[in-house]
Amino acid sequence: MPRTAVLFSGGLDSAVLLARELEGHEAQRGTQPIHVRSGLAWEPAEARAIERILAVPPFAGRVAPVITLTVDMREVYPPTHWAVAGTPPAYDTPDEDVYLEGRNIVLISKAAVLCARLKIERLALGPLAGNPFPDATPEFFAAISKAMSLGLGRPLSVVAPLASMHKEDVIRLGQSMGVPLELTLSCMNPQPGDLACGRCSKCRERDQAFSNL
């Protein structure tokens, strides 16, 4: 039975995180990828990227099948919100301006309930160094670990193993582990064929990291 769950979006960071967790645990313990869908424009393309990534090494045959959870945030974000409407901020938009309120709270909460049911005691997600958002701090992860453990009556550690790394470091780590980075999708406005748009701030972040290698 898996002992670690990973919030997995099909993006570069979470793919490398999943590979790292696989290397860090015995095969018989396993690692459970979880994809949380909340009604955002890029999620159908994410789901297809996840299928492609998990079908090849180093993941094929080594991880539990992905579990998809749904938490529909379209009741909170209006239809005109860029994340729902599919009109993401421009290429040079600062990270601070693409904040989705409560994003990690939403992702963690339902995943934590699943972890309790599956007797999984560790939930990993992939924020990196320099993440400016209040729900990506060590204090937040410590607090939500305590709250979820108390509320669910089971121990759960919510961890961010890549939090000391920059994206360039994550790319190098992924390359060293054979992660198929070319199959990952880190884009707010995927184009037909699940291609990155090359125009949103997520694409800019990825482009800059590869150019800095």
Secondary structure, DSSP 4 states (H G I P E B T S, - for coil): --SEEEE--SSHHHHHHHHHHHHHS-TTT-EEEEEEE-S-TTHHHHHHHHHHHHTSTTTTTTSPPPEEEE--GGGTS-TTSHHHHT-PPBTT--GGGG--TTHHHHHHHHHHHHHHHHT--EEE----TT---GGGSHHHHHHHHHHHHHHHTS--EEE-TTTT--HHHHHHHHHHTT--GGG----SSPBTTTB--S-BHHHHHHHHHHHT-
